[in-house]
């Protein structure tokens, strides 16, 4: 028993079925997630590989791989006087449209140092934010790495090349994390390593 034979290539039905306007046609394009360019991938993968084998060790003996990566990228940014294209762990205010990074008052390309209790002192200074700050509501997000187009400018949406979430084996996205990073980037320029 044999099945139906495939029609010759020129006689196959189109992949997309539907009406077509007289001016043009419809083309089905598969969605492909953004790829890191080779230089960015080399820098980030190098940090990730080193931290996989030689992570920071917490006081309780835990292997702090993500903190190791963040520390390496922050040290690079510090060495370059906050002009590295790799911005590690910048906190974004998700109540703003587009989301805005909390930046240092004096250095526009440096993330603001947030201290314990900042949500009780810094957060209320802007009356447009929800009051009071409630943890876990998604008011803020902190991507692992934001790659900027121009390192001499802050990591605002108009200067974001890519948002990268670095996951070690067994790490998973948290609830709402992926969607929040897409909002920060302004589109789907978000990559998971």
Buried (B, 14 or more C-beta within 10 A) or exposed (E): EEEEEEEEEEEEEEEEEEEEEEEEEEEEEEEEEBEBEEEBBEBBEEBBEBBBEEBBEEEEEEBBBBBBBBBBBBEBBEEEEBBBBBBBBBBBBBBEEBBBBBBEEEEEBBBBEEEEEBBEEBBEEEEEBEEEBEEEEBBBBBBBBBBBEEBEEBBBBEBBBBBBBBEBEEEEEEEEBBEBBBBBBBEBBBBBB
